[in-house]
Amino acid sequence: MVPGSTRNPSDYGPVDVDDVGGAAPIHVLHVDDDPARVRLSETFLDEHIDDVKVSTDTDPYEALERLDDLDVDCIVSDFDMGAMDGLEFLESVRERRPDLPFILFTGKGSEDIASEAISAGVSEYLQKGGGPEKYALLANRIDNVVSQYRAERAAERYQERVNTVYERVTDAFFALDADWQFTFVNEHGRELLDREKGELLGKNVWEEFPAALNSQFEDEYREAMVTQEATTFEAYYPPLDTLFEVHAYPSEEGLSVFFRDATDENRIRRELHREKELLERVLETSPVGIVVADSEGELVRANQRALDLLGLTEEEVKNRTYDSSEWQLTDEEGRPIPDEDYPFSDVFERGVSKTDVRVGYDGPDGEWSLLTVSAAPIHSADGDLERVVFSVEDVTEVRERQQELEAENERLEEFARTVAHELRNPLDIAGVRVDLERRERDAEHLEEAAVALGRMEDIIADLLALAEQGKVVDDPEPVPLERAFENAWSTAGTGAAYELADDLPTVLADESRLRELFENLIGNAVTHAGEDATVRLLPTEDGFAVEDDGPGIPASERERIFETGFSTAEGGSGFGLSIVERIAEAHGWTVDATEADDGGARFEVGDVQFVEE
């Protein structure tokens, strides 16, 4: 057999010049609520772009209605357009024309708008101003994005034509007679051999393709003719720099040869081999234990980390199933897990994944450890279960540390309760004595003493709250932020006002502690901003924020305001914001003090888990 040539892409037909830009006029839709601005764009764009058509609109809603009927190459849009801003307009455009170039050309420039525009997927962001040269720059940007857009569309259309041809292709074929002369070559064979049919028919294969002599091609063909047995092989033909897959069928009359270009397949096989080697290295060096089971639950593979965690050899693992009675599994408290509660049965029976399941494991050395196990099924293209992959991590030390922290918190609570008890008794007595004395005579120092005693009572209450709020929240529930805030406000006893954003989410939290977090932030706002303040609750990207319109927090003090006992208000206990921080940390949240847009104080709570409604 003689190998064939690769096919030239030009065989699939010429490329339309208009497909890659240049020949067709550039059609621009400019949307700006300033009529004078769009008139300027028509003038200057026509001056700087050789062949351009500019359509304009001062209303983004009308522009959207026209978009389906306009064959535009690019949209240029202002940002501030009244009822719909430029980014909202972009979002509506993307719903209709996902890939259409979109340039935000705005006089309202800021780093925030630029960042948001880029994140939203604008093709270019350009600020107005600067005179006619700004329109020259705009024209250049339009030309660039349209050229790229048209080139991409042309490439897609060209690829579609190529794919259509490939869908009709069958194997290349030629036939040789007993004298090794070509008797037939199909069209695909002609292409792969890079020769015209008339050049080959009736000609000797070894004379037309001399590089095939003394090669695997000659050896295989001659052996097939001698033995009269079919042969299949892969061989490389240097003149065409191509690897061919060949199927040759001999007869007394000659040889029938089916062949195809296998160069890419061989490359893919090499790449797959490299990928397999990479996965093997990742598997063996992973800090996480990996165990693989087949569809019947028999364990077929375990990496070294898994063997170390389980205290078994690879052979011992492979002799077990995922639910073998040899596994000594318990719950987190060390109690044996009944068969009916086995945590991974659903993975095999229903094809569902399991994540971060904690089980106790009695190893062969008698040591008990706490493991976190996740299991994920792998299905075939037909949806049949093929494999289940388990990941195993030892969290014994993590659990022990958690228990130590819980014990430490309990000790702190007990200490706080003891201190509160020991202080409250004498304070109660002192308070009664002061009250009796005030009844007998009116003295200014007695009034101050009563205030001081009340202040000490508040400090004790705050101390108890601070100790209580450090407990980790381990069973959060969905809580609407609006409800928790309004419940907190109802007990604030303030004449201040509050505002709630429209799109406040529902979060996972301990509702009573979230309410107390809001109570302390509200109290802090009223204390520092006054009774005529307005307190606002707003959503953020990863949580929520509470801000006021008061004097704000000096930058030099923002690092200290969460310290226990630190207060900038006269008579303040310095516990309120410490309690806020403890509640946030107990939920796994972060809390930061910053500045509101109007200069007031702003507290941002992040890393909050939202609940999809």
ROKESE-948536 format. One line per field, with one value per residue (C-alpha): residue number from 1; residue in one letter; x, y, z. Coordinates in nm, 3 decimals, padded with zeros to 5 digits, m for minus. Layout:
<sites>
resi: NUM  ...
resn: A  ...
x: X  ...
y: Y  ...
z: Z  ...
</sites>
This chain:
<sites>
resi: 1  2  3  4  5  6  7  8  9  10  11  12  13  14  15  16  17  18  19  20  21  22  23  24  25  26  27  28  29  30  31  32  33  34  35  36  37  38  39  40  41  42  43  44  45  46  47  48  49  50  51  52  53  54  55  56  57  58  59  60  61  62  63  64  65  66  67  68  69  70  71  72  73  74  75  76  77  78  79  80  81  82  83  84  85  86  87  88  89  90  91  92  93  94  95  96  97  98  99  100  101  102  103  104  105  106  107  108  109  110  111  112  113  114  115  116  117  118  119  120  121  122  123  124  125  126  127  128  129  130  131  132  133  134  135  136  137  138  139  140  141  142  143  144  145  146  147  148  149  150  151  152  153  154  155  156  157  158  159  160  161  162  163  164  165  166  167  168  169  170  171  172  173  174  175  176  177  178  179  180  181  182  183  184  185  186  187  188  189  190  191  192  193  194  195  196  197  198  199  200  201  202  203  204  205  206  207  208  209  210  211  212  213  214  215  216  217  218  219  220  221  222  223  224  225  226  227  228  229  230  231  232  233  234  235  236  237  238  239  240  241  242  243  244  245  246  247  248  249  250  251  252  253  254  255  256  257  258  259  260  261  262  263  264  265  266  267  268  269  270  271  272  273  274  275  276  277  278  279  280  281  282  283  284  285  286  287  288  289  290  291  292  293  294  295  296  297  298  299  300  301  302  303  304  305  306  307  308  309  310  311  312  313  314  315  316  317  318  319  320  321  322  323  324  325  326  327  328  329  330  331  332  333  334  335  336  337  338  339  340  341  342  343  344  345  346  347  348  349  350  351  352  353  354  355  356  357  358  359  360  361  362  363  364  365  366  367  368  369  370  371  372  373  374  375  376  377  378  379  380  381  382  383  384  385  386  387  388  389  390  391  392  393  394  395  396  397  398  399  400  401  402  403  404  405  406  407  408  409  410  411  412  413  414  415  416  417  418  419  420  421  422  423  424  425  426  427  428  429  430  431  432  433  434  435  436  437  438  439  440  441  442  443  444  445  446  447  448  449  450  451  452  453  454  455  456  457  458  459  460  461  462  463  464  465  466  467  468  469  470  471  472  473  474  475  476  477  478  479  480  481  482  483  484  485  486  487  488  489  490  491  492  493  494  495  496  497  498  499  500  501  502  503  504  505  506  507  508  509  510  511  512  513  514  515  516  517  518  519  520  521  522  523  524  525  526  527  528  529  530  531  532  533  534  535  536  537  538  539  540  541  542  543  544  545  546  547  548  549  550  551  552  553  554  555  556  557  558  559  560  561  562  563  564  565  566  567  568  569  570  571  572  573  574  575  576  577  578  579  580  581  582  583  584  585  586  587  588  589  590  591  592  593  594  595  596  597  598  599  600  601  602  603  604  605  606  607  608  609  610  611  612  613
resn: M  V  P  G  S  T  R  N  P  S  D  Y  G  P  V  D  V  D  D  V  G  G  A  A  P  I  H  V  L  H  V  D  D  D  P  A  R  V  R  L  S  E  T  F  L  D  E  H  I  D  D  V  K  V  S  T  D  T  D  P  Y  E  A  L  E  R  L  D  D  L  D  V  D  C  I  V  S  D  F  D  M  G  A  M  D  G  L  E  F  L  E  S  V  R  E  R  R  P  D  L  P  F  I  L  F  T  G  K  G  S  E  D  I  A  S  E  A  I  S  A  G  V  S  E  Y  L  Q  K  G  G  G  P  E  K  Y  A  L  L  A  N  R  I  D  N  V  V  S  Q  Y  R  A  E  R  A  A  E  R  Y  Q  E  R  V  N  T  V  Y  E  R  V  T  D  A  F  F  A  L  D  A  D  W  Q  F  T  F  V  N  E  H  G  R  E  L  L  D  R  E  K  G  E  L  L  G  K  N  V  W  E  E  F  P  A  A  L  N  S  Q  F  E  D  E  Y  R  E  A  M  V  T  Q  E  A  T  T  F  E  A  Y  Y  P  P  L  D  T  L  F  E  V  H  A  Y  P  S  E  E  G  L  S  V  F  F  R  D  A  T  D  E  N  R  I  R  R  E  L  H  R  E  K  E  L  L  E  R  V  L  E  T  S  P  V  G  I  V  V  A  D  S  E  G  E  L  V  R  A  N  Q  R  A  L  D  L  L  G  L  T  E  E  E  V  K  N  R  T  Y  D  S  S  E  W  Q  L  T  D  E  E  G  R  P  I  P  D  E  D  Y  P  F  S  D  V  F  E  R  G  V  S  K  T  D  V  R  V  G  Y  D  G  P  D  G  E  W  S  L  L  T  V  S  A  A  P  I  H  S  A  D  G  D  L  E  R  V  V  F  S  V  E  D  V  T  E  V  R  E  R  Q  Q  E  L  E  A  E  N  E  R  L  E  E  F  A  R  T  V  A  H  E  L  R  N  P  L  D  I  A  G  V  R  V  D  L  E  R  R  E  R  D  A  E  H  L  E  E  A  A  V  A  L  G  R  M  E  D  I  I  A  D  L  L  A  L  A  E  Q  G  K  V  V  D  D  P  E  P  V  P  L  E  R  A  F  E  N  A  W  S  T  A  G  T  G  A  A  Y  E  L  A  D  D  L  P  T  V  L  A  D  E  S  R  L  R  E  L  F  E  N  L  I  G  N  A  V  T  H  A  G  E  D  A  T  V  R  L  L  P  T  E  D  G  F  A  V  E  D  D  G  P  G  I  P  A  S  E  R  E  R  I  F  E  T  G  F  S  T  A  E  G  G  S  G  F  G  L  S  I  V  E  R  I  A  E  A  H  G  W  T  V  D  A  T  E  A  D  D  G  G  A  R  F  E  V  G  D  V  Q  F  V  E  E
x: 00.000  00.109  00.012  m00.177  m00.149  m00.317  m00.592  m00.548  m00.817  m00.861  m01.023  m01.330  m01.399  m01.297  m01.349  m01.593  m01.399  m01.691  m01.666  m01.344  m01.441  m01.313  m01.556  m01.890  m01.974  m01.948  m02.293  m02.282  m02.578  m02.505  m02.738  m02.715  m02.993  m02.818  m02.935  m02.638  m02.399  m02.539  m02.532  m02.165  m02.096  m02.253  m02.027  m01.699  m01.737  m01.810  m01.492  m01.268  m01.411  m01.399  m01.723  m01.956  m02.328  m02.438  m02.783  m02.875  m03.125  m03.176  m03.394  m03.237  m03.576  m03.652  m03.303  m03.371  m03.694  m03.506  m03.215  m03.389  m03.445  m03.102  m02.800  m02.547  m02.180  m02.127  m02.317  m02.181  m02.370  m02.367  m02.377  m02.619  m02.941  m03.214  m03.440  m03.188  m02.814  m02.551  m02.482  m02.852  m02.873  m02.573  m02.744  m03.056  m02.843  m02.657  m02.988  m03.049  m02.697  m02.452  m02.138  m02.215  m01.934  m02.044  m01.847  m01.937  m01.872  m01.954  m01.888  m01.951  m01.614  m01.484  m01.275  m01.586  m01.787  m01.493  m01.444  m01.815  m01.829  m01.537  m01.690  m02.020  m01.843  m01.814  m01.581  m01.428  m01.468  m01.400  m01.464  m01.605  m01.432  m01.115  m01.254  m01.257  m00.954  m01.173  m01.397  m01.091  m01.003  m01.363  m01.352  m01.030  m01.184  m01.494  m01.280  m01.079  m01.370  m01.570  m01.274  m01.225  m01.599  m01.622  m01.310  m01.452  m01.786  m01.604  m01.397  m01.712  m01.885  m01.576  m01.548  m01.914  m01.847  m01.542  m01.740  m02.014  m01.758  m01.598  m01.937  m01.960  m01.608  m01.546  m01.214  m00.978  m00.944  m00.735  m00.698  m00.386  m00.370  m00.132  00.139  00.111  m00.059  m00.337  m00.677  m00.895  m00.861  m01.158  m01.181  m01.066  m00.780  m00.673  m00.672  m00.470  m00.220  m00.197  m00.209  m00.463  m00.640  m00.509  m00.153  m00.201  m00.432  m00.231  00.092  00.309  00.273  00.646  00.747  00.498  00.581  00.942  00.974  00.738  01.002  01.190  00.939  00.665  00.420  00.603  00.661  00.296  00.157  00.386  00.326  m00.050  m00.030  00.186  m00.026  m00.357  m00.442  m00.570  m00.344  m00.397  m00.116  m00.009  00.294  00.451  00.520  00.795  00.736  00.384  00.477  00.168  00.086  m00.163  m00.395  m00.416  m00.647  m00.535  m00.734  m00.554  m00.703  m00.568  m00.642  m00.460  m00.488  m00.769  m00.646  m00.852  m00.653  m00.693  m00.483  m00.416  m00.168  m00.406  m00.528  m00.174  m00.111  m00.424  m00.313  00.018  m00.160  m00.394  m00.093  00.066  m00.261  m00.281  00.075  m00.010  m00.320  m00.115  00.136  m00.142  m00.305  00.013  00.127  m00.216  m00.232  m00.586  m00.652  m00.816  m00.994  m01.171  m01.447  m01.599  m01.973  m02.017  m01.855  m01.527  m01.225  m00.984  m00.741  m00.603  m00.326  m00.048  m00.210  m00.526  m00.322  m00.144  m00.472  m00.636  m00.327  m00.368  m00.171  m00.301  m00.374  m00.577  m00.780  m00.846  m00.977  m01.259  m01.578  m01.688  m01.938  m01.729  m01.790  m01.415  m01.446  m01.487  m01.682  m01.846  m02.022  m01.836  m01.894  m01.748  m02.080  m02.095  m02.291  m02.579  m02.587  m02.913  m02.749  m02.436  m02.362  m02.244  m02.509  m02.698  m02.394  m02.413  m02.790  m02.909  m02.598  m02.593  m02.279  m02.192  m01.981  m01.782  m01.937  m01.769  m01.711  m01.500  m01.251  m01.097  m00.767  m00.589  m00.345  m00.633  m00.617  m00.946  m00.949  m01.214  m01.228  m01.408  m01.514  m01.668  m01.792  m01.877  m02.015  m01.876  m02.120  m02.076  m02.214  m02.522  m02.574  m02.454  m02.246  m01.883  m01.681  m01.713  m01.429  m01.382  m01.170  m01.054  m00.907  m00.812  m00.980  m00.909  m00.683  m00.934  m01.208  m00.986  m00.900  m01.269  m01.348  m01.070  m01.215  m01.562  m01.427  m01.240  m01.559  m01.747  m01.479  m01.502  m01.878  m01.852  m01.594  m01.815  m02.118  m01.914  m01.777  m02.124  m02.273  m02.002  m02.036  m02.414  m02.477  m02.282  m02.407  m02.767  m02.702  m02.528  m02.814  m03.074  m02.869  m02.835  m03.207  m03.298  m03.058  m03.204  m03.550  m03.430  m03.231  m03.166  m02.796  m02.619  m02.348  m02.616  m02.760  m02.414  m02.364  m02.692  m02.582  m02.246  m02.416  m02.642  m02.339  m02.170  m02.483  m02.469  m02.104  m02.180  m02.460  m02.227  m01.958  m02.202  m02.317  m01.959  m01.883  m02.204  m02.163  m01.830  m01.998  m01.968  m02.298  m02.323  m02.692  m02.785  m03.128  m03.261  m03.326  m03.455  m03.229  m03.526  m03.710  m03.408  m03.330  m03.688  m03.713  m03.391  m03.518  m03.843  m03.645  m03.404  m03.625  m03.491  m03.640  m03.399  m03.519  m03.414  m03.416  m03.415  m03.293  m03.542  m03.338  m03.227  m03.143  m03.215  m02.906  m02.805  m02.771  m02.874  m03.163  m03.141  m02.769  m02.812  m03.077  m02.835  m02.570  m02.817  m02.918  m02.556  m02.495  m02.816  m02.720  m02.373  m02.524  m02.769  m02.501  m02.262  m02.496  m02.774  m03.147  m03.212  m02.986  m03.094  m02.968  m02.959  m02.940  m02.796  m02.698  m02.338  m02.178  m02.093  m02.311  m02.470  m02.382  m02.527  m02.448  m02.560  m02.541  m02.352  m01.998  m01.835  m01.534  m01.188  m00.958  m00.707  m00.962  m01.112  m00.858  m00.933  m01.311  m01.363  m01.127  m01.303  m01.341  m01.255  m01.515  m01.517  m01.849  m01.857  m01.982  m01.964  m01.877  m01.668  m01.839  m02.100  m01.878  m01.677  m02.005  m02.073  m01.734  m01.780  m02.122  m01.981  m01.686  m01.919  m02.099  m01.773  m01.830  m01.599  m01.684  m01.506  m01.555  m01.537  m01.698  m02.043  m02.083  m02.217  m01.933  m02.115  m02.006  m02.046  m02.003  m01.968  m02.033  m01.886  m01.847  m02.220  m02.395  m02.709  m03.021  m03.161  m03.530
y: 00.000  00.354  00.610  00.923  01.293  01.532  01.738  02.109  02.324  02.517  02.204  02.288  02.601  02.966  03.194  03.482  03.807  03.966  03.693  03.834  04.199  04.469  04.458  04.506  04.841  04.855  04.910  05.078  05.134  05.428  05.458  05.774  05.978  06.297  06.375  06.605  06.328  06.080  06.348  06.401  06.030  06.016  06.299  06.186  05.810  05.877  06.084  05.820  05.495  05.457  05.266  05.301  05.319  05.472  05.411  05.604  05.592  05.806  05.547  05.210  05.042  05.149  05.041  04.692  04.672  04.769  04.534  04.225  04.408  04.571  04.385  04.571  04.489  04.684  04.875  05.191  05.281  05.552  05.443  05.686  05.677  05.732  05.433  05.185  05.223  05.096  04.771  04.685  04.760  04.532  04.249  04.284  04.293  03.977  03.793  03.861  03.879  03.708  03.779  04.121  04.373  04.627  04.943  05.140  05.505  05.709  06.038  05.885  05.725  05.559  05.256  05.089  05.137  05.025  04.714  04.634  04.689  04.456  04.195  04.228  04.148  04.475  04.459  04.798  05.070  05.428  05.759  06.058  06.394  06.515  06.654  06.505  06.289  06.086  05.996  05.895  05.659  05.534  05.470  05.273  05.061  04.997  04.891  04.654  04.481  04.450  04.304  04.047  03.975  03.922  03.708  03.483  03.450  03.371  03.105  02.949  02.942  02.799  02.529  02.439  02.379  02.165  01.964  01.901  01.754  01.538  01.392  01.240  01.099  00.721  00.537  00.588  00.287  00.157  m00.179  m00.346  m00.635  m00.930  m00.723  m00.448  m00.209  00.034  m00.071  00.164  00.465  00.636  01.010  01.005  00.774  01.018  01.295  01.106  00.989  01.343  01.216  01.238  00.916  00.936  00.945  00.620  00.387  00.120  00.225  00.012  00.104  00.062  00.285  00.559  00.545  00.427  00.527  00.235  m00.017  m00.195  m00.058  m00.206  m00.132  m00.365  m00.633  m00.645  m00.636  m00.908  m01.129  m01.091  m01.191  m01.494  m01.618  m01.491  m01.367  m01.017  m00.783  m00.474  m00.243  00.113  00.256  00.593  00.722  00.990  01.168  01.257  01.287  01.083  00.780  00.550  00.282  00.013  m00.284  m00.499  m00.792  m01.023  m01.239  m01.430  m01.126  m00.875  m00.665  m00.444  m00.173  00.045  00.314  00.633  00.902  00.804  01.079  01.273  00.959  00.860  01.206  01.176  00.836  00.987  01.273  01.034  00.834  01.148  01.242  00.897  00.928  01.269  01.133  00.846  01.091  01.308  01.000  00.877  01.216  01.333  01.427  01.285  00.912  00.789  00.452  00.331  00.069  m00.097  m00.104  m00.410  m00.238  m00.429  m00.212  m00.208  00.073  00.269  00.527  00.523  00.788  00.574  00.268  00.468  00.600  00.257  00.072  m00.190  m00.320  m00.277  m00.650  m00.635  m00.343  m00.521  m00.824  m00.616  m00.453  m00.107  m00.257  m00.551  m00.663  m00.634  m00.256  m00.163  00.160  00.363  00.695  00.997  00.881  00.534  00.348  00.074  00.169  m00.075  m00.228  m00.050  00.286  00.225  00.572  00.480  00.236  00.514  00.589  00.242  00.191  00.535  00.693  00.990  01.153  01.173  01.457  01.492  01.195  01.153  00.793  00.641  00.372  00.100  00.024  m00.312  m00.168  m00.109  00.269  00.457  00.756  00.989  01.002  01.231  01.031  01.156  00.929  01.017  00.783  00.776  00.678  00.561  00.748  00.524  00.623  00.294  00.300  00.223  00.334  00.500  00.717  00.763  01.035  00.982  01.233  01.192  01.465  01.317  01.607  01.859  01.705  01.698  02.065  02.147  01.965  02.157  02.486  02.388  02.295  02.626  02.813  02.625  02.717  03.079  03.077  02.920  03.179  03.461  03.325  03.286  03.639  03.774  03.591  03.704  04.064  04.083  03.987  04.280  04.507  04.421  04.497  04.823  04.916  04.858  05.058  05.349  05.341  05.349  05.633  05.831  05.802  05.962  06.242  06.379  06.393  06.436  06.182  05.918  05.973  05.925  05.611  05.468  05.541  05.372  05.063  05.045  05.076  04.786  04.575  04.648  04.547  04.216  04.147  04.227  04.003  03.709  03.778  03.793  03.453  03.297  03.420  03.244  02.905  02.762  02.758  02.397  02.376  02.690  02.735  02.956  03.306  03.601  03.898  04.135  03.944  03.919  04.291  04.406  04.185  04.340  04.691  04.627  04.598  04.884  05.149  05.426  05.714  05.661  05.541  05.241  05.143  04.793  04.716  04.543  04.235  04.115  03.742  03.454  03.321  03.017  03.130  03.090  03.335  03.444  03.518  03.693  03.908  03.993  04.084  04.330  04.463  04.551  04.712  04.914  05.019  05.120  05.327  05.510  05.570  05.734  05.881  06.000  05.944  06.119  05.877  05.646  05.289  05.087  04.711  04.624  04.303  04.253  04.006  03.760  03.874  04.195  04.538  04.764  05.134  05.468  05.833  05.944  06.080  05.747  05.575  05.734  05.518  05.507  05.341  05.081  04.816  04.855  04.888  04.511  04.485  04.393  04.701  04.956  05.230  05.582  05.670  05.818  05.551  05.277  04.927  04.839  04.499  04.558  04.525  04.247  04.056  04.126  03.983  03.675  03.604  03.642  03.413  03.155  03.140  03.126  03.481  03.780  04.132  04.453  04.820  05.065  05.387  05.432  05.635  05.930  05.910  05.716  05.393  05.074  04.718  04.447  04.083  03.840  03.470  03.427  03.124  03.223  03.009  02.977  03.065
z: 00.000  m00.066  00.197  00.108  00.154  00.392  00.237  00.162  00.330  00.005  m00.141  00.062  m00.139  m00.137  00.157  00.106  00.135  00.319  00.582  00.725  00.714  00.488  00.193  00.371  00.535  00.913  01.065  01.406  01.639  01.875  02.176  02.390  02.553  02.437  02.077  02.022  02.114  01.860  01.588  01.665  01.638  01.291  01.176  01.327  01.266  00.899  00.893  01.051  00.910  00.532  00.489  00.786  00.846  01.176  01.320  01.636  01.918  02.227  02.400  02.492  02.502  02.145  02.041  02.176  01.977  01.660  01.722  01.582  01.252  01.227  01.090  01.304  01.355  01.678  01.948  02.109  02.427  02.692  03.059  03.228  03.019  03.274  03.333  03.187  03.230  02.988  03.171  03.190  02.819  02.761  02.951  02.732  02.416  02.520  02.550  02.179  02.035  02.276  02.073  01.925  01.997  02.260  02.342  02.655  02.560  02.868  03.035  03.379  03.430  03.741  03.830  03.973  03.654  03.441  03.653  03.647  03.270  03.206  03.435  03.247  02.920  02.727  02.428  02.503  02.769  02.662  02.835  02.654  02.650  02.492  02.167  01.814  01.886  02.124  01.829  01.629  01.913  01.922  01.548  01.589  01.864  01.651  01.356  01.574  01.747  01.425  01.237  01.510  01.525  01.150  01.140  01.412  01.231  00.905  01.075  01.218  00.879  00.715  00.979  00.926  00.555  00.636  00.887  00.632  00.394  00.661  00.753  00.405  00.397  00.393  00.398  00.107  m00.123  m00.410  m00.588  m00.731  m00.974  m00.946  m01.120  m00.859  m01.097  m00.993  m01.125  m00.919  m00.686  m00.519  m00.470  m00.110  m00.205  m00.474  m00.221  00.038  m00.222  m00.359  m00.714  m00.996  m01.088  m01.444  m01.311  m01.119  m01.311  m01.493  m01.320  m01.089  m00.725  m00.647  m00.937  m00.848  m00.476  m00.455  m00.087  m00.006  m00.122  00.158  00.409  00.626  00.345  00.101  00.365  00.467  00.111  m00.024  00.283  00.238  m00.130  m00.047  00.245  00.105  00.453  00.534  00.725  00.938  01.044  01.104  00.926  00.865  00.513  00.529  00.194  00.311  00.678  00.763  00.974  00.804  00.933  00.662  00.603  00.304  00.166  m00.084  m00.361  m00.660  m00.877  m00.659  m00.344  m00.213  00.025  00.257  00.435  00.632  00.791  01.154  01.233  01.457  01.628  01.708  01.846  02.058  02.183  02.288  02.458  02.636  02.747  02.886  03.057  03.210  03.339  03.483  03.659  03.797  03.943  04.088  04.238  04.401  04.533  04.651  05.022  05.017  05.019  04.698  04.667  04.351  04.338  04.032  03.959  04.183  04.479  04.464  04.543  04.252  04.332  04.626  04.635  04.891  05.110  05.137  05.228  05.500  05.642  05.641  05.762  05.486  05.190  04.836  04.817  05.139  05.002  04.672  04.859  05.005  04.883  04.987  05.234  05.350  05.707  05.760  05.778  06.142  06.099  06.375  06.410  06.547  06.904  06.839  06.815  06.545  06.232  06.157  05.808  05.724  05.799  05.591  05.450  05.098  04.978  04.796  04.583  04.425  04.440  04.329  04.178  04.417  04.554  04.921  05.055  05.378  05.560  05.897  06.010  06.281  06.172  06.383  06.210  06.214  06.470  06.713  06.676  06.625  06.392  06.258  05.878  05.637  05.331  05.006  04.729  04.368  04.099  03.745  03.471  03.115  02.816  02.846  03.208  03.357  03.674  03.593  03.894  04.231  04.358  04.732  04.889  05.248  05.495  05.860  06.067  06.409  06.508  06.373  06.587  06.892  06.842  06.799  07.124  07.298  07.173  07.286  07.629  07.642  07.555  07.825  08.077  07.966  08.007  08.350  08.449  08.323  08.509  08.827  08.803  08.725  09.024  09.263  09.148  09.128  09.488  09.640  09.361  09.446  09.812  09.726  09.496  09.767  10.019  09.777  09.700  10.072  10.134  09.841  09.994  10.314  10.157  09.811  09.743  09.412  09.494  09.563  09.213  09.061  09.269  09.136  08.778  08.843  08.985  08.679  08.457  08.635  08.584  08.208  08.195  08.365  08.114  07.825  07.971  07.984  07.628  07.502  07.653  07.518  07.159  07.105  07.065  06.714  06.522  06.407  06.315  06.117  05.962  05.681  05.819  05.611  05.687  05.676  05.951  06.180  06.142  06.205  06.514  06.643  06.568  06.759  07.083  07.012  07.175  06.957  06.765  06.476  06.135  05.931  05.561  05.411  05.061  04.830  04.750  05.092  05.083  05.317  05.495  05.698  06.059  06.422  06.421  06.785  06.755  06.421  06.586  06.868  06.609  06.456  06.800  06.879  06.540  06.574  06.926  06.805  06.522  06.750  07.014  06.770  06.505  06.738  06.765  06.433  06.245  05.961  05.973  05.649  05.584  05.242  05.059  04.944  04.709  04.987  05.277  05.405  05.542  05.814  05.777  05.917  05.816  06.125  06.157  06.076  06.230  06.204  05.994  06.279  06.509  06.273  06.367  06.740  06.758  06.784  07.082  07.404  07.622  07.351  07.309  07.169  07.336  07.685  07.922  07.658  07.778  07.473  07.450  07.177  06.871  07.037  07.066  06.696  06.602  06.821  06.668  06.316  06.390  06.546  06.209  06.011  05.885  05.865  05.981  05.882  05.962  05.676  05.553  05.395  05.077  05.280  05.532  05.801  05.965  05.763  05.892  05.626  05.715  05.458  05.377  05.447  05.299  05.109  05.073  04.722  04.721
</sites>
